[in-house]
Amino acid sequence: MSAFALAPALLRAETPPPRRPNIVLLMADDWGWAGAQCLDPSKARMPNFARFRREGVNFTNAFAAAPSCTASRGAVLSGQWPWRLREGANLQGSLPRDIPLYTEILANAGYHVGSMRKGWAPGSLEAAGRTQNPAGRAYASFDAFLSERPKDAAFCFWFGAEDPHRPFEKGSGTASGIDPASVDVPPYLPDSPAVRSDIADYRYCLERLDRDLGDLVARLDRDGELDNTLIVVTGDNGWAFPRAKATLFHAGWHVPLAVMWKGEVRGGRESAALVSLIDLAATFLDVAGIALPQQMNAKSLMPVLRNPRAPHRPFVLGATERHMNGRAVPGQGYPARALRTQHHLFIHNFRPDRWPAGDPQRTVIDAHRVEDDIWAAFADIDKGPAKAEIATRPEFLRYRELATGKRPQRMLFDPARDPFDLRNLAADPRHARMVGKLEARLFSELAATGDPRVLDPVGDVFDGYRPNASGAFARPADWSTS
């Protein structure tokens, strides 16, 4: 064999393979966009996130696939719409073992995979035959995770921050120097001292979240890994206030999303592309050079990260099934689907006969007994001062109706003119054609992706996935309403 024949082989042997990128996801708990023009009405001071946005790509139209933790996180991990996750579409569900997850695919490809704090949750691992959280093996800290990293292995890490999930420490915002008068109160909440203080406490949690982000980025920088790490910062659903979390109004599923990859993606840019958080699974597999499973509905964000003006999706989809078990009939949720285009939000409520936030077992209650009595009513709204205000004070009946009142089957909103979704245009004959067009598009997409709500004439299969006290599930065939 000649020297010329050996040269290519020698060259290949001496050229190291390209390093696979590390992947880090910071998933905040209940951190929503909370408004069309701002990241949150609390005006939180988040210098680390501000730096992250400056040096990364900021997405202004990012949406969770569901406004509820279990379904949203399962959709992120699987790259699939929530209605394809079976039990995983409900809070306190399970994530079926036969659904491929990006974490497992990356682990099988040699990535060091792990998580800390809140991974996929809440729900039952045992019901799905799992022995490990779908987000990856749990570690006490990022340092502990890195200490077990095999030499030269790329890593994939899920940082599940608990902030800004309730309960907030009452008065923590004011105690930290936040003036409740400085926060903005969105028009679907009463502007009262209690609500302002509640928002200030939420802001305190966001500022604590920002410190976690700063620590994470600083560690990557110290280790010389920052340039080779794709970092994503987002929230799993909207903030835990009435008419937000657990709803398909913008405040329930419009979330912050910023992506930084200093060695590969030019920062300081913004994209208005419609993005679903399910697209993160496709993005992570794409950068690792791994083909997407056929089951995934996700689309890689890499073309948009390279060019923020690149087309991505003509619309995103959202879903609700059961959040809390707060209705007279055990297991019943509030099934709805949403389609968000660049110009409209269309919501179809499959069971408008049900109370959207849970049954009003109690409505107006003596304010002296608030702590003991109101929480069973409107169970889909998290406990806290804002809920207490709308549930107990007669002068705030308008806000209680906005958050808890029964809703029509079809709802249409114009985000540019009505960023807080207060004017339903669906009943206006002038918008009948648009309603028909968006509903047809929504139902076509739901049918194509196998949504039981469209394919089954009854469609209540999700109500049949019943959690018990431990979060495990009885199958519909085993259901007993006794």
C-alpha positions as CSV (number, residue, x, y, z in Angstrom):
1,M,0.0,0.0,0.0
2,S,1.4,3.4,-1.0
3,A,2.0,6.3,1.4
4,F,-0.6,8.2,-0.5
5,A,-3.2,5.5,0.3
6,L,-2.4,5.7,4.0
7,A,-2.6,9.5,4.3
8,P,-6.4,9.8,4.6
9,A,-6.6,7.1,7.2
10,L,-3.8,8.7,9.2
11,L,-5.5,12.1,8.9
12,R,-8.8,10.7,10.2
13,A,-7.0,9.1,13.1
14,E,-5.2,12.3,14.1
15,T,-8.3,14.6,13.7
16,P,-10.4,14.5,16.9
17,P,-14.1,14.1,16.4
18,P,-16.2,17.2,17.0
19,R,-17.3,17.6,20.6
20,R,-21.0,17.0,21.1
21,P,-22.6,20.0,22.8
22,N,-23.8,19.8,26.3
23,I,-27.5,20.6,27.0
24,V,-28.9,22.4,30.0
25,L,-32.5,23.1,30.6
26,L,-33.6,25.4,33.4
27,M,-37.3,24.8,33.9
28,A,-38.9,27.2,36.3
29,D,-42.2,26.2,38.0
30,D,-45.2,28.4,37.2
31,W,-43.2,31.2,35.4
32,G,-45.5,32.6,32.7
33,W,-45.1,35.5,30.4
34,A,-48.0,37.2,32.2
35,G,-48.7,39.9,29.6
36,A,-48.0,40.8,26.0
37,Q,-45.5,43.5,26.6
38,C,-43.6,42.4,29.7
39,L,-42.0,39.3,31.2
40,D,-44.1,39.7,34.3
41,P,-46.2,42.4,36.0
42,S,-44.1,42.2,39.1
43,K,-41.2,44.0,37.4
44,A,-38.8,41.6,39.0
45,R,-35.1,42.5,39.0
46,M,-33.5,39.6,37.1
47,P,-30.0,40.7,36.0
48,N,-28.9,37.2,35.1
49,F,-31.8,36.5,32.9
50,A,-31.4,40.0,31.3
51,R,-27.8,39.1,30.5
52,F,-28.9,35.7,29.2
53,R,-31.4,37.4,26.9
54,R,-28.7,39.8,25.7
55,E,-26.3,37.0,24.9
56,G,-28.8,34.6,23.6
57,V,-32.0,34.5,21.5
58,N,-35.2,35.6,23.2
59,F,-38.5,34.2,22.0
60,T,-41.6,36.4,22.5
61,N,-44.2,33.8,21.3
62,A,-43.3,30.7,23.2
63,F,-46.1,28.5,24.5
64,A,-46.2,25.5,26.8
65,A,-48.3,22.6,25.4
66,A,-50.4,22.6,28.6
67,P,-51.0,25.1,31.4
68,S,-50.5,22.3,34.0
69,C,-47.2,20.9,35.4
70,T,-47.5,17.1,34.6
71,A,-48.8,17.5,31.1
72,S,-46.5,20.4,30.2
73,R,-43.3,18.6,31.4
74,G,-44.3,15.3,29.8
75,A,-44.8,17.1,26.5
76,V,-41.4,18.7,26.8
77,L,-39.7,15.4,27.5
78,S,-41.6,13.5,24.8
79,G,-41.8,16.1,22.1
80,Q,-45.5,15.2,21.7
81,W,-48.8,17.0,22.3
82,P,-50.3,16.2,25.7
83,W,-53.3,14.3,24.3
84,R,-50.9,11.7,23.0
85,L,-49.5,11.0,26.5
86,R,-52.6,9.1,27.7
87,E,-52.5,9.3,31.6
88,G,-49.8,11.9,31.2
89,A,-52.3,14.5,30.0
90,N,-53.7,14.9,33.6
91,L,-52.1,16.4,36.7
92,Q,-50.9,13.6,39.0
93,G,-50.8,11.2,36.0
94,S,-48.1,8.9,34.8
95,L,-45.9,8.9,31.7
96,P,-46.3,5.6,29.9
97,R,-43.1,3.6,29.5
98,D,-43.5,3.1,25.7
99,I,-43.3,6.9,24.9
100,P,-39.8,7.8,23.9
101,L,-38.2,10.7,25.8
102,Y,-35.3,12.9,24.7
103,T,-33.5,12.2,28.0
104,E,-33.5,8.4,27.5
105,I,-32.5,8.8,23.8
106,L,-29.6,10.9,24.8
107,A,-28.5,8.6,27.6
108,N,-28.6,5.7,25.1
109,A,-26.4,7.7,22.8
110,G,-23.7,8.2,25.5
111,Y,-24.8,11.4,27.1
112,H,-24.4,11.8,30.9
113,V,-28.0,12.6,31.9
114,G,-29.4,13.9,35.2
115,S,-31.7,16.3,37.0
116,M,-32.1,18.2,40.2
117,R,-35.1,19.4,42.2
118,K,-38.4,19.2,40.3
119,G,-38.2,17.0,37.2
120,W,-41.2,15.4,35.7
121,A,-43.9,15.9,38.3
122,P,-46.3,15.5,40.0
123,G,-47.2,12.0,39.2
124,S,-46.6,8.3,39.6
125,L,-43.4,6.6,38.4
126,E,-44.6,3.2,39.5
127,A,-47.8,3.3,37.5
128,A,-45.7,3.5,34.3
129,G,-43.2,0.9,35.4
130,R,-40.5,3.5,35.9
131,T,-37.8,3.4,38.5
132,Q,-36.2,6.8,37.7
133,N,-37.6,10.3,37.0
134,P,-38.1,10.8,33.3
135,A,-36.0,14.0,33.5
136,G,-33.0,11.9,34.5
137,R,-31.4,10.5,37.6
138,A,-31.9,12.9,40.5
139,Y,-28.8,14.6,41.9
140,A,-28.6,16.8,45.0
141,S,-26.8,19.5,43.0
142,F,-25.2,20.4,39.7
143,D,-21.8,19.9,41.3
144,A,-22.8,16.3,42.3
145,F,-24.0,15.7,38.7
146,L,-20.8,16.9,37.2
147,S,-18.6,15.0,39.6
148,E,-20.0,11.7,38.2
149,R,-19.6,12.8,34.6
150,P,-17.5,10.2,32.6
151,K,-14.3,11.7,31.1
152,D,-15.0,13.7,27.9
153,A,-18.7,12.8,27.9
154,A,-21.3,15.3,26.8
155,F,-24.0,16.0,29.4
156,C,-27.7,16.8,29.5
157,F,-29.0,18.3,32.7
158,W,-32.5,19.3,33.8
159,F,-32.5,22.0,36.5
160,G,-36.0,22.0,37.9
161,A,-36.3,25.2,39.9
162,E,-39.1,25.2,42.5
163,D,-39.6,29.0,42.0
164,P,-41.9,30.7,41.5
165,H,-44.4,28.0,42.5
166,R,-46.7,28.7,45.5
167,P,-46.9,28.8,48.4
168,F,-45.1,32.1,48.7
169,E,-43.8,33.2,52.1
170,K,-46.4,35.9,52.9
171,G,-44.7,39.3,53.1
172,S,-41.4,38.1,51.7
173,G,-41.6,40.6,48.9
174,T,-42.0,43.6,51.2
175,A,-39.4,42.2,53.6
176,S,-36.9,42.1,50.8
177,G,-37.5,45.7,49.8
178,I,-40.1,45.3,47.1
179,D,-42.7,48.0,47.2
180,P,-46.1,46.5,46.4
181,A,-47.1,49.9,44.9
182,S,-44.5,49.3,42.2
183,V,-46.0,46.2,40.7
184,D,-48.5,46.1,37.9
185,V,-51.9,44.4,38.5
186,P,-53.3,42.9,35.3
187,P,-57.0,43.8,34.6
188,Y,-58.3,40.3,35.3
189,L,-57.2,40.6,39.0
190,P,-58.6,43.1,41.6
191,D,-56.2,45.9,42.4
192,S,-56.2,45.5,46.2
193,P,-53.4,45.6,48.8
194,A,-53.6,41.9,49.3
195,V,-53.2,41.2,45.5
196,R,-50.3,43.7,45.3
197,S,-48.5,42.1,48.2
198,D,-49.1,38.6,46.6
199,I,-47.5,39.8,43.4
200,A,-44.6,41.3,45.3
201,D,-44.1,37.9,47.0
202,Y,-44.1,36.2,43.5
203,R,-41.5,38.8,42.4
204,Y,-39.3,37.8,45.4
205,C,-39.4,34.2,44.1
206,L,-38.4,35.3,40.6
207,E,-35.4,37.2,41.9
208,R,-34.4,34.0,43.8
209,L,-34.8,32.1,40.6
210,D,-32.5,34.6,38.9
211,R,-29.8,33.8,41.4
212,D,-30.0,30.1,40.5
213,L,-29.6,30.9,36.9
214,G,-26.5,33.1,37.6
215,D,-25.0,30.2,39.7
216,L,-25.6,27.7,36.9
217,V,-24.1,29.9,34.2
218,A,-21.1,30.8,36.4
219,R,-20.3,27.1,37.0
220,L,-20.3,26.4,33.3
221,D,-18.1,29.4,32.7
222,R,-15.6,28.3,35.4
223,D,-15.4,24.8,33.8
224,G,-14.8,26.2,30.3
225,E,-18.0,24.6,29.2
226,L,-20.1,27.7,28.5
227,D,-19.3,28.0,24.8
228,N,-20.1,24.3,24.1
229,T,-23.4,24.3,26.1
230,L,-26.8,24.9,24.7
231,I,-28.7,26.5,27.6
232,V,-32.5,26.9,27.6
233,V,-34.4,28.9,30.2
234,T,-38.2,28.7,30.4
235,G,-41.2,28.0,32.6
236,D,-43.6,25.1,32.5
237,N,-46.8,27.1,32.5
238,G,-48.3,30.4,33.6
239,W,-48.2,32.1,37.0
240,A,-50.3,30.6,39.8
241,F,-52.9,33.4,39.9
242,P,-56.7,33.3,39.1
243,R,-57.4,33.1,35.4
244,A,-53.8,32.1,34.6
245,K,-52.3,28.7,35.4
246,A,-54.6,25.8,34.4
247,T,-56.3,27.9,31.7
248,L,-55.7,28.4,28.0
249,F,-55.8,32.1,28.3
250,H,-52.4,33.6,27.5
251,A,-51.6,34.0,31.2
252,G,-51.8,30.2,31.5
253,W,-49.5,28.9,28.7
254,H,-47.6,31.8,27.2
255,V,-44.1,31.4,28.8
256,P,-40.7,33.1,28.7
257,L,-38.1,31.3,26.5
258,A,-34.5,32.3,26.0
259,V,-31.7,30.1,24.4
260,M,-28.0,30.7,24.6
261,W,-25.2,28.7,22.9
262,K,-22.3,31.1,22.9
263,G,-20.0,29.0,20.7
264,E,-22.6,28.4,18.0
265,V,-25.5,30.9,18.0
266,R,-25.1,34.7,17.7
267,G,-26.8,36.4,20.7
268,G,-28.6,39.7,21.2
269,R,-31.5,38.8,19.0
270,E,-35.2,38.3,19.4
271,S,-37.6,36.0,17.5
272,A,-41.4,36.4,17.2
273,A,-41.7,32.8,15.8
274,L,-44.5,30.7,17.2
275,V,-42.8,28.1,19.3
276,S,-44.1,25.2,21.4
277,L,-42.0,23.9,24.3
278,I,-42.4,20.4,22.7
279,D,-39.9,21.7,20.2
280,L,-37.1,21.6,22.8
281,A,-37.0,17.8,22.5
282,A,-36.4,18.0,18.8
283,T,-33.8,20.8,19.3
284,F,-31.8,18.8,21.8
285,L,-31.7,15.7,19.6
286,D,-30.9,17.8,16.5
287,V,-27.8,19.4,18.1
288,A,-26.7,15.9,19.3
289,G,-26.9,14.6,15.7
290,I,-29.7,12.1,16.5
291,A,-32.7,11.5,14.3
292,L,-36.2,12.2,15.8
293,P,-38.5,9.3,16.7
294,Q,-41.4,9.1,14.3
295,Q,-43.8,9.7,17.2
296,M,-42.6,13.2,17.9
297,N,-44.6,16.2,16.9
298,A,-41.7,18.6,17.7
299,K,-39.7,20.7,15.3
300,S,-36.1,21.7,15.9
301,L,-35.5,25.3,16.8
302,M,-32.0,25.4,15.2
303,P,-33.1,27.0,12.0
304,V,-34.7,29.8,14.0
305,L,-31.7,30.1,16.3
306,R,-29.5,30.6,13.2
307,N,-32.0,33.0,11.7
308,P,-34.6,34.5,14.0
309,R,-36.7,35.5,11.0
310,A,-36.9,32.0,9.7
311,P,-40.4,30.5,9.5
312,H,-41.1,27.8,12.1
313,R,-44.8,27.0,12.9
314,P,-48.0,28.6,11.5
315,F,-49.6,27.9,14.8
316,V,-49.1,26.2,18.2
317,L,-51.5,24.0,20.1
318,G,-52.5,23.8,23.7
319,A,-54.6,21.5,25.8
320,T,-56.2,21.1,29.2
321,E,-57.7,18.0,30.8
322,R,-57.8,17.4,34.5
323,H,-55.8,19.7,36.8
324,M,-57.0,19.3,40.3
325,N,-59.7,16.8,41.2
326,G,-62.2,19.5,42.1
327,R,-65.5,18.5,40.7
328,A,-68.5,16.6,42.1
329,V,-67.9,13.7,39.8
330,P,-64.5,12.2,40.6
331,G,-62.0,12.5,37.8
332,Q,-63.7,15.1,35.7
333,G,-61.5,17.8,34.3
334,Y,-62.1,20.7,32.0
335,P,-61.2,19.5,28.5
336,A,-60.3,22.2,26.1
337,R,-57.9,22.8,23.2
338,A,-56.4,26.0,21.8
339,L,-54.9,27.1,18.6
340,R,-52.7,30.2,18.6
341,T,-51.7,31.8,15.3
342,Q,-49.7,35.0,14.9
343,H,-52.9,37.0,15.1
344,H,-55.5,35.0,17.0
345,L,-56.1,32.7,19.9
346,F,-59.0,30.3,19.4
347,I,-60.2,28.0,22.3
348,H,-62.6,25.2,22.0
349,N,-64.1,24.1,25.4
350,F,-65.4,20.6,25.0
351,R,-67.6,20.6,28.1
352,P,-68.9,24.1,28.6
353,D,-71.4,22.7,31.1
354,R,-68.6,22.2,33.6
355,W,-67.1,24.8,35.9
356,P,-63.7,25.7,34.4
357,A,-61.8,26.3,37.6
358,G,-63.5,23.5,39.6
359,D,-66.9,23.4,41.3
360,P,-67.9,26.4,43.5
361,Q,-68.7,24.4,46.6
362,R,-68.5,27.8,48.3
363,T,-68.7,31.2,46.8
364,V,-68.9,34.1,49.2
365,I,-67.6,33.2,52.6
366,D,-67.1,35.1,55.9
367,A,-63.7,36.7,55.6
368,H,-62.8,35.6,59.2
369,R,-62.9,31.9,58.0
370,V,-60.9,32.3,54.8
371,E,-58.0,30.1,55.7
372,D,-60.2,27.2,56.7
373,D,-63.0,27.3,54.2
374,I,-62.3,28.6,50.7
375,W,-59.7,26.2,49.3
376,A,-62.0,23.4,48.4
377,A,-63.9,25.7,46.0
378,F,-62.4,26.4,42.6
379,A,-59.7,23.8,43.2
380,D,-57.9,24.5,39.9
381,I,-56.8,27.9,41.3
382,D,-53.8,27.7,43.7
383,K,-54.2,28.7,47.3
384,G,-53.1,32.2,48.1
385,P,-54.2,35.8,48.8
386,A,-55.3,36.5,45.2
387,K,-57.7,33.5,45.3
388,A,-58.9,34.5,48.7
389,E,-59.7,38.0,47.4
390,I,-61.9,36.9,44.5
391,A,-63.5,34.1,46.5
392,T,-64.5,36.0,49.7
393,R,-65.1,39.6,48.8
394,P,-68.5,40.5,47.2
395,E,-67.1,43.7,45.6
396,F,-64.8,41.5,43.5
397,L,-67.6,39.4,42.0
398,R,-66.6,40.5,38.5
399,Y,-63.1,39.1,38.9
400,R,-64.5,35.9,40.4
401,E,-66.7,35.5,37.3
402,L,-63.8,36.1,35.0
403,A,-61.7,33.4,36.7
404,T,-64.4,30.8,37.5
405,G,-67.6,31.5,35.5
406,K,-68.8,29.0,32.9
407,R,-67.4,29.7,29.4
408,P,-68.9,29.3,25.9
409,Q,-67.8,26.4,23.7
410,R,-66.0,28.7,21.3
411,M,-63.7,31.6,22.3
412,L,-61.7,33.9,20.0
413,F,-59.3,36.6,21.0
414,D,-57.2,39.2,19.3
415,P,-53.9,39.4,21.2
416,A,-52.7,42.6,19.6
417,R,-55.8,44.5,20.7
418,D,-56.7,42.5,23.8
419,P,-53.5,41.0,25.4
420,F,-55.4,39.8,28.5
421,D,-58.1,37.9,26.6
422,L,-61.0,39.9,28.0
423,R,-63.2,40.3,24.9
424,N,-64.5,37.1,23.3
425,L,-65.1,37.8,19.7
426,A,-66.5,34.4,18.8
427,A,-70.2,35.4,19.3
428,D,-69.8,38.4,17.0
429,P,-71.2,37.6,13.5
430,R,-68.4,39.6,12.0
431,H,-65.9,37.0,13.1
432,A,-68.0,33.9,12.2
433,R,-65.8,33.1,9.2
434,M,-62.6,33.3,11.2
435,V,-64.1,31.2,14.0
436,G,-65.0,28.5,11.4
437,K,-61.6,28.6,9.8
438,L,-59.7,28.3,13.0
439,E,-61.9,25.6,14.4
440,A,-61.6,23.6,11.3
441,R,-57.8,23.9,11.4
442,L,-57.7,23.0,15.1
443,F,-59.9,19.9,14.7
444,S,-58.0,18.8,11.6
445,E,-54.7,18.9,13.5
446,L,-56.2,17.2,16.5
447,A,-57.5,14.3,14.3
448,A,-54.2,14.0,12.5
449,T,-52.4,13.7,15.8
450,G,-54.8,11.2,17.3
451,D,-56.6,13.3,20.0
452,P,-59.3,11.1,21.6
453,R,-61.4,14.2,22.2
454,V,-62.0,14.4,18.5
455,L,-61.7,10.7,17.4
456,D,-64.0,9.3,20.2
457,P,-67.6,10.4,20.0
458,V,-67.7,10.6,23.8
459,G,-64.0,11.6,24.3
460,D,-64.0,11.4,28.1
461,V,-61.2,8.8,28.3
462,F,-59.0,11.3,30.2
463,D,-61.7,11.5,32.9
464,G,-61.2,7.8,33.4
465,Y,-57.6,8.0,34.4
466,R,-58.2,8.4,38.1
467,P,-55.4,9.3,40.6
468,N,-55.5,7.9,44.1
469,A,-54.0,9.6,47.1
470,S,-50.5,8.4,46.2
471,G,-50.7,9.7,42.6
472,A,-51.0,6.1,41.2
473,F,-53.7,5.3,38.8
474,A,-56.6,2.9,38.4
475,R,-57.3,2.2,34.8
476,P,-60.7,3.2,33.5
477,A,-61.9,-0.4,33.6
478,D,-61.2,-0.4,37.3
479,W,-63.0,2.8,38.0
480,S,-65.4,3.0,40.9
481,T,-67.2,6.2,41.7
482,S,-68.1,5.1,45.2
